[in-house]
C-alpha cells in the first residue's frame, strides 16, 4: 500500500539530506555543537543524578510480539574458576549476555528503517546486510552529551498515564513545553513522558506495548522546526499503537530516521526524573546518553543519566 500524500508532504518539509554534507551519517546530532554542550553543563545546579534506563533482565519489556527481539538473557561462563588451577590464587567469575539491541532502553540507529529504497541522506539500502549496517550504524553516533528537556505530556494533561493508543499531537507538545516554563532550543534532546513505563513498574509487562500511547506523524514538523538533536519516549512503540492510520505504518519512524536523520529512543524510564522536575519546576538538565558503540549495529542499549 503506497504511503499517503500527507506523509510525502511532511517528508518534503522535514528532509535534511545534504544539510551536513553528502556523506553525513549523524543527522541532527550535528546540531550538538560545543556551545550546546556548554549550555548543557550550565543546567547542573544541585548535582542530583537520575538513571533513565530500565533494568537489563529477562523481565524486560519484550513480550515476543517482535520475533527474535529478546529481553537480555544473562548466563554464567565461569564461577570462581582458578586462573592457574591453584585455588589459593586468583579466581574469576564471568558471565555472558544475549539480547536484542532494541530490547530495553535504547536508541535506534539511522539505518534501523527504510522505505521505498530510501535511507537517510541517500545511503543505499544495500549497505544494510547480514553483516549489519555499513553506513548509518549506531557506532556513528559517538558521545551524546547535550541539554535535555523533559516534556511531561501526561502531567500537562492532568493524568498519571496516557491511555493506550492515544496519539500525541504538536499541540500536546506545545502545552508540555509551556508547563516546562522554557523553550526547546536547537541541539536539545527532548524526552517525552507518557507515563506508560508505569505498567512495567507494576509488573504488567504484557500490557506495556499493546495498546500504547505515542507520537503522531505531525510531530515530525514540530521536531524539525525546533532543530532538536534527538528525541526519546517512555513507550515501547514510540508512535501510537494501534497505528495512527493503517496506510502509514510507523510513519514517524520513517520521517525521523530516514528523512530528517533524527535519532530516536524508546523505553526510557522518566518517572523519577519527572517527579523531581515537577517538584522544583526545572525541566532542563545535563543529559549523557551515549549508546554502546556496536559496530554496524542497528540499535544501541543505553543507560541515560540526567544531572540537575
C-alpha positions in Angstrom: 0.0 0.0 0.0 1.6 3.4 -1.0 2.1 5.9 1.7 -0.5 8.8 1.7 0.2 12.2 0.2 0.1 13.7 3.7 3.1 11.7 4.6 5.0 12.7 1.5 4.2 16.3 2.1 5.7 16.1 5.6 8.7 14.2 4.2 9.5 17.1 1.9 9.2 19.6 4.6 11.4 17.9 7.2 14.0 16.4 4.8 17.6 17.1 5.9 19.5 15.3 3.2 22.7 17.1 2.2 22.4 19.6 5.1 25.6 18.4 6.7 27.3 17.1 3.6 26.7 14.3 1.1 28.5 11.7 3.2 26.9 12.6 6.6 25.8 9.7 8.8 24.9 11.5 12.0 22.0 13.7 11.0 20.6 16.0 13.6 23.4 15.1 16.1 25.4 17.6 14.1 23.4 20.2 15.9 25.1 19.4 19.2 27.9 22.0 19.0 30.5 22.9 21.6 28.2 25.8 22.5 25.3 23.4 23.0 27.4 21.3 25.4 28.5 24.4 27.4 24.8 25.4 27.7 24.0 21.9 28.9 26.7 22.0 31.6 25.2 25.2 33.0 22.0 23.2 33.8 23.7 21.4 36.6 22.8 23.3 39.8 22.5 20.7 42.6 24.3 17.6 41.3 21.3 15.3 41.5 21.5 12.3 39.1 18.8 10.2 37.6 19.3 7.0 35.6 16.7 6.7 32.8 17.3 3.1 32.0 15.1 0.1 32.8 16.9 -2.9 34.3 18.5 -5.3 31.9 16.9 -8.7 32.7 14.6 -11.4 31.2 11.7 -9.4 32.8 12.3 -6.5 30.3 9.6 -5.1 28.1 9.7 -7.5 25.2 6.7 -10.0 25.0 7.6 -11.9 21.9 5.4 -9.7 19.6 8.6 -9.0 17.6 10.2 -12.4 16.9 13.8 -12.6 17.9 13.9 -9.3 19.8 14.6 -10.9 23.1 15.0 -9.5 26.6 18.5 -9.8 28.0 19.4 -13.3 28.9 22.5 -13.5 31.1 24.2 -16.8 31.9 27.5 -17.7 33.7 30.6 -18.7 31.8 32.8 -19.4 34.9 32.2 -19.5 38.6 35.2 -18.9 40.9 37.5 -20.6 38.4 41.2 -20.5 39.4 43.2 -18.8 36.7 46.2 -21.1 37.2 44.3 -24.1 38.6 45.5 -23.3 42.1 42.6 -22.4 44.3 44.8 -20.3 46.6 45.5 -17.9 43.7 43.2 -15.5 41.8 39.9 -17.0 40.6 37.4 -15.5 38.2 33.7 -15.4 37.7 32.5 -14.3 34.2 29.1 -14.1 32.5 27.7 -13.5 29.0 24.5 -11.9 27.7 22.3 -12.4 24.7 19.8 -9.6 23.8 18.2 -7.6 21.1 19.9 -4.3 20.7 16.4 -2.7 20.6 15.1 -4.8 23.5 15.5 -2.4 26.5 16.3 1.3 26.9 17.9 2.1 23.5 18.5 4.4 20.6 17.5 3.4 17.1 20.3 4.0 14.6 19.5 5.9 11.4 19.9 2.6 9.5 17.1 1.0 11.5 14.4 1.6 9.0 14.0 2.3 5.3 11.1 2.7 2.8 10.8 2.9 -1.0 14.5 2.3 -1.3 15.2 5.3 0.9 17.7 5.6 3.8 18.9 8.8 5.4 20.9 11.1 3.2 20.6 8.8 0.2 22.7 6.0 1.6 21.8 2.8 -0.3 19.6 0.2 1.4 22.1 -2.4 0.2 24.5 -1.0 2.9 22.5 -3.0 5.5 23.2 -6.7 5.1 23.6 -9.8 7.2 26.8 -8.2 8.5 24.8 -5.2 9.8 25.0 -1.5 8.7 28.0 -0.5 6.6 26.5 3.0 6.9 24.3 4.7 9.5 25.1 2.2 12.2 24.8 3.1 15.9 28.6 3.3 16.1 28.4 6.5 14.1 26.6 8.3 17.0 29.7 8.8 19.2 29.4 10.6 22.5 25.9 12.0 23.1 26.1 14.8 25.7 23.6 17.7 25.5 20.9 19.7 27.2 17.9 17.5 27.9 14.4 18.9 28.2 11.6 16.8 29.7 8.1 17.3 28.1 5.8 15.7 30.6 2.7 15.3 28.3 0.8 13.1 30.8 1.2 15.6 33.6 0.4 18.6 31.4 -2.9 16.8 30.6 -3.6 16.2 34.3 -3.2 12.4 34.2 -0.7 10.0 35.6 -0.5 8.0 32.4 -1.9 8.5 28.9 -4.3 5.8 27.7 -3.1 3.2 25.3 -3.5 4.2 21.7 -3.5 8.0 22.5 -1.9 10.0 19.7 0.3 12.9 21.0 -0.1 16.0 18.8 2.0 19.1 18.3 -0.5 20.9 20.4 0.2 18.5 23.2 3.9 19.1 22.9 3.3 22.9 23.0 1.3 22.5 26.2 4.0 20.4 27.8 6.7 22.9 26.7 4.6 25.7 28.3 4.4 23.7 31.5 8.1 23.2 31.5 8.4 27.0 31.6 11.0 27.3 28.9 11.8 26.8 25.3 13.3 23.9 23.4 16.5 25.1 21.7 18.4 23.8 18.7 20.6 20.9 19.7 18.5 19.9 22.6 17.5 16.3 23.3 13.8 16.1 24.1 12.4 13.4 26.4 8.6 12.9 26.2 6.8 11.3 29.1 3.6 9.4 28.5 3.6 7.5 31.9 3.4 4.2 30.0 6.5 2.8 31.8 4.4 2.6 35.0 3.0 -0.6 33.6 6.4 -2.2 33.8 6.9 -0.9 37.3 3.6 -2.6 38.2 4.7 -5.9 36.7 2.2 -5.6 33.9 4.7 -6.4 31.1 2.1 -7.9 28.7 0.1 -4.6 28.7 3.1 -2.3 28.2 3.4 -2.5 24.4 -0.1 -3.0 23.2 -2.0 -0.7 23.1 0.4 2.1 23.6 0.3 6.0 23.5 2.7 7.6 21.2 3.6 10.5 18.9 1.7 11.2 15.7 3.5 11.8 12.5 2.5 15.6 12.6 5.1 15.8 15.4 7.9 15.5 12.9 7.4 19.1 11.8 7.5 20.2 15.4 10.8 18.4 15.9 12.2 19.9 12.6 11.1 23.4 13.3 12.9 23.4 16.6 16.1 21.7 15.3 16.2 19.2 18.1 19.1 16.7 18.1 17.3 13.6 19.4 14.0 12.5 20.9 13.1 9.7 23.2 9.9 8.4 24.9 9.0 6.1 27.7 6.9 3.9 25.5 7.6 0.7 23.6 6.4 1.8 20.2 7.3 5.5 20.1 4.2 6.0 18.0 0.6 5.2 18.9 -0.3 1.5 18.8 -2.7 0.6 17.2 -1.3 2.8 14.4 -2.4 6.3 13.8 -3.6 5.3 10.3 -3.5 2.0 8.6 -2.0 3.4 5.4 1.1 4.9 7.2 2.5 2.2 9.4 5.2 3.6 11.7 5.3 6.8 9.6 7.1 8.9 12.3 9.9 6.3 12.3 10.3 7.0 8.6 10.1 10.8 8.9 12.5 10.9 11.9 15.2 8.4 10.9 15.0 8.4 7.1 14.0 11.9 6.1 15.3 14.0 9.0 18.2 11.9 10.3 16.8 12.4 13.8 17.9 9.9 16.4 15.0 8.4 18.4 14.9 6.3 21.5 12.4 4.1 23.3 11.8 2.6 26.7 13.3 5.5 28.7 12.3 5.4 32.3 11.3 9.0 33.1 9.3 8.6 36.3 11.8 9.6 38.9 13.1 12.5 36.8 9.6 13.7 36.1 8.7 13.7 39.8 11.8 15.8 40.5 11.1 18.2 37.7 7.5 18.7 38.9 8.8 19.3 42.4 11.3 22.1 41.6 9.8 23.4 38.3 13.1 22.8 36.4 12.6 20.7 33.3 16.1 21.1 31.8 19.2 19.1 32.7 22.5 17.9 31.5 22.0 14.6 29.7 24.6 11.9 29.0 23.1 9.3 26.7 25.8 7.7 24.6 24.8 4.3 23.1 27.0 1.3 23.3 29.0 1.6 20.1 28.2 -1.7 18.5 30.0 -1.6 15.1 27.4 -1.9 12.3 24.6 -2.0 14.9 21.0 -1.0 14.1 20.4 0.0 17.7 22.3 0.6 20.9 21.4 -0.1 24.5 22.0 3.0 26.7 21.9 4.0 30.4 21.0 7.6 30.0 21.8 9.8 33.0 20.2 13.2 33.7 22.0 15.6 36.0 20.2 18.6 37.6 
